[in-house]
Structures are given as C-alpha cells and as structure tokens.
Amino acid sequence: MENNKNHILIVDDDDRIRNLLKDYLSENDYIVSTAENAYQAKDRLSYLKFDIIILDVMMPGQDGYDLTKEIKKQIKVPIILLTAKGEVENRIKGLELGADDYIGKPFEPKELLLRIKNIINKNLKIDLKSKHKIGAAEIDLNKMTINFKNKLKKINNTEKKVLIEMLASPGVTFSREEIGKISGISQERSIDVMITRLRQKLEENPKNPKYLQTIRGSGYVLWIE
C-alpha cells in the first residue's frame, strides 16, 4: 500500500453506489476499501487505518448514526455522512454525533471529492505558532491578535476557532450552521455579528470586504491572496 495516498472507507449497503464511488475515488488517486454494513466496517477498522470514512445513514442493522457515535468514541477519523435530501434535522443529528460533514443523495461524485479534499486539508492543521497574512492584516493565533497596519487588535476564543477552520480551507464556503458548530454559537444573528467584528479587524473596508466575504444564501468564505 502506498504511504503517500489517503485511504478511504466507503460504507453503504447499495452495491451500485459503493462500486461507483470506489471506481471514481480510485481514479482520483485514493486507496479505497468498502463495507456493505456496520459489521463489515468495524471489521475493516480493526486492522486497517483510514484517513476518512464515507458512511451511509440508512443501512440495515446498525445505522450510520449509531456507527458514527461508536467510531468517534474509539478513534479520531473524519466521517462524511450520506443522507437523504431535505432531512435537515437528521443532518444536524449527524453533526451532533461527531460527523465532520454530510452530503445529500443523490449527489455528484465530484462534489463528494471536493468535500473529501476539504476535510483532508483541514486535518493538515494550521500552525498556531505561525503568523498568517490576509491582505494588510497579520494574524497571530498563538497571541490571539490581529496586527492591521501597526494597529493591534485582540480576537476572542470564538473568533480564533472560526479563523483556524477558515484559514485551513481558504475559498471554501462555510454555512452558518457549520460556523455555529465550530464557534458554539447557536443564534444566526450572533454569528453575523461575530463575522462583522472579524471584518472590522481584518478588512480595509469592512462594509465592502475583500477577504471575508458573504456568499448569498450559502454562508461565508475567506479568501487569501
């Protein structure tokens, strides 16, 4: 097995989806193992190390929610849940149980591929001891400060958590729901206020932001030059 390739486990009782994803992800330079139920998945996990798990929610026997909860108690591995379209409450339940992302069926394999790449990139971790440049702003996550044109501004722990995630995934749109999970803030209005405050610390013109932008109907994205 090649050490420089990421290893993915696909768990789905649908043979067609399982084989389609295996072929597609293998063509995109991933090592792929499969399981058709929770029992097989746990067997694979007992002797193989995976970088990410793609897990269907609705399976006979132990479902994806219970398996997510069990896996997260034992090992630290990212999980993307495959859910039915429109089941918002169920998706939130999955995130609460520790899932890292979800994607609704039916979906384009390319979208799943992008989500996999995003999670793997996040897990490369942001160096908290390094300083990060965004335009004229220099972020020091260790000291929890932003130096904007020699004016030092403090950031709080909530803002730090959001910056860590966004710096790890530049150009990726974060929904309010995702930002709420990262920050621990439940009210959408409070999330918007936090983003506004971050813009005031990062941007030349906070009302017309260049870097921390709103994607209408989707959420927020951080661009890094």
Secondary structure in CASP SS format (residue, H / E / C, confidence):
PFRMAT SS
TARGET T0000
AUTHOR 0000-0000-0000
METHOD secondary structure of the structure
MODEL  1
M C 1.00
E C 1.00
N C 1.00
N C 1.00
K C 1.00
N C 1.00
H E 1.00
I E 1.00
L E 1.00
I E 1.00
V E 1.00
D C 1.00
D C 1.00
D C 1.00
D H 1.00
R H 1.00
I H 1.00
R H 1.00
N H 1.00
L H 1.00
L H 1.00
K H 1.00
D H 1.00
Y H 1.00
L H 1.00
S H 1.00
E H 1.00
N C 1.00
D C 1.00
Y C 1.00
I E 1.00
V E 1.00
S E 1.00
T E 1.00
A E 1.00
E C 1.00
N C 1.00
A H 1.00
Y H 1.00
Q H 1.00
A H 1.00
K H 1.00
D H 1.00
R H 1.00
L H 1.00
S H 1.00
Y H 1.00
L C 1.00
K C 1.00
F C 1.00
D C 1.00
I E 1.00
I E 1.00
I E 1.00
L E 1.00
D E 1.00
V C 1.00
M C 1.00
M C 1.00
P C 1.00
G C 1.00
Q C 1.00
D C 1.00
G H 1.00
Y H 1.00
D H 1.00
L H 1.00
T H 1.00
K H 1.00
E H 1.00
I H 1.00
K H 1.00
K H 1.00
Q H 1.00
I C 1.00
K C 1.00
V C 1.00
P C 1.00
I E 1.00
I E 1.00
L E 1.00
L E 1.00
T E 1.00
A E 1.00
K C 1.00
G C 1.00
E C 1.00
V H 1.00
E H 1.00
N H 1.00
R H 1.00
I H 1.00
K H 1.00
G H 1.00
L H 1.00
E H 1.00
L C 1.00
G C 1.00
A C 1.00
D C 1.00
D E 1.00
Y E 1.00
I E 1.00
G E 1.00
K E 1.00
P C 1.00
F C 1.00
E C 1.00
P H 1.00
K H 1.00
E H 1.00
L H 1.00
L H 1.00
L H 1.00
R H 1.00
I H 1.00
K H 1.00
N H 1.00
I H 1.00
I H 1.00
N H 1.00
K H 1.00
N C 1.00
L C 1.00
K C 1.00
I C 1.00
D C 1.00
L C 1.00
K C 1.00
S C 1.00
K E 1.00
H E 1.00
K E 1.00
I E 1.00
G C 1.00
A C 1.00
A E 1.00
E E 1.00
I E 1.00
D E 1.00
L C 1.00
N C 1.00
K C 1.00
M C 1.00
T E 1.00
I E 1.00
N E 1.00
F E 1.00
K C 1.00
N C 1.00
K E 1.00
L E 1.00
K E 1.00
K E 1.00
I C 1.00
N C 1.00
N H 1.00
T H 1.00
E H 1.00
K H 1.00
K H 1.00
V H 1.00
L H 1.00
I H 1.00
E H 1.00
M H 1.00
L H 1.00
A H 1.00
S C 1.00
P C 1.00
G C 1.00
V C 1.00
T C 1.00
F E 1.00
S C 1.00
R H 1.00
E H 1.00
E H 1.00
I H 1.00
G H 1.00
K H 1.00
I H 1.00
S H 1.00
G C 1.00
I C 1.00
S C 1.00
Q C 1.00
E H 1.00
R H 1.00
S H 1.00
I H 1.00
D H 1.00
V H 1.00
M H 1.00
I H 1.00
T H 1.00
R H 1.00
L H 1.00
R H 1.00
Q H 1.00
K H 1.00
L H 1.00
E C 1.00
E C 1.00
N C 1.00
P C 1.00
K C 1.00
N C 1.00
P C 1.00
K C 1.00
Y C 1.00
L E 1.00
Q E 1.00
T E 1.00
I E 1.00
R C 1.00
G C 1.00
S C 1.00
G E 1.00
Y E 1.00
V E 1.00
L E 1.00
W C 1.00
I C 1.00
E C 1.00
END
